[in-house]
Amino acid sequence: MNNFIEISENEALNIDGGWDWGLVLLGATLVVEVVAVAASAPVSLPVLAAGGLCAASAVGGAAIGYGATH
């Protein structure tokens, strides 16, 4: 009547919970790379470059969040 179908134990084990691991890993890699660049930059890092690093870190964080929820 409502088209409900039970899944087997093997099918249940194959469900990953909706995480897009490719996006999560890509975002984490971007954040790690940004931190590495910022850590190796000279103390007098230009404001524009610092803003770009912050933006790239935000994009990486957004990719992690989006991949974890979709």
C-alpha positions in Angstrom: 0.0 0.0 0.0 2.7 2.5 0.9 5.5 0.7 -1.1 7.6 0.1 2.0 10.4 -2.4 1.3 12.7 -3.8 3.9 16.4 -3.9 3.1 18.8 -6.7 3.9 21.6 -6.4 6.4 24.2 -6.2 3.5 22.2 -3.4 1.9 22.1 -1.5 5.3 25.8 -1.8 5.7 26.4 -0.2 2.3 24.5 3.0 3.2 27.0 5.7 4.0 24.6 8.1 5.7 24.6 10.7 2.9 28.2 11.9 3.3 30.0 13.0 0.2 33.5 12.0 1.2 35.0 13.4 -1.9 33.9 16.9 -1.0 34.8 16.5 2.7 38.4 15.4 1.8 38.8 18.1 -0.8 37.7 20.7 1.7 39.9 19.4 4.4 42.9 19.3 2.0 42.2 22.9 1.0 42.1 24.0 4.6 45.3 22.2 5.5 47.1 23.7 2.4 45.9 27.2 3.4 47.2 26.7 6.9 50.5 25.5 5.6 50.8 28.5 3.3 49.9 30.9 6.1 52.3 29.3 8.5 55.2 29.6 6.0 54.4 33.1 5.0 56.5 36.0 6.2 55.3 38.1 9.1 54.5 41.0 6.8 51.9 39.1 4.8 50.1 41.6 2.5 46.5 42.2 3.5 45.2 41.1 0.1 47.0 37.8 0.4 45.7 37.3 3.9 42.2 38.0 2.7 42.6 35.5 -0.1 43.8 32.8 2.4 40.8 33.5 4.6 38.5 33.2 1.7 40.1 29.9 0.6 39.8 28.6 4.1 36.1 29.5 4.2 35.6 27.7 0.9 37.3 24.6 2.3 35.1 24.8 5.4 32.0 25.2 3.3 32.9 22.2 1.2 33.4 20.1 4.4 30.0 21.2 5.7 28.2 20.6 2.5 29.8 17.2 2.0 28.9 16.2 5.5 25.2 17.1 5.0 24.5 16.0 1.4 
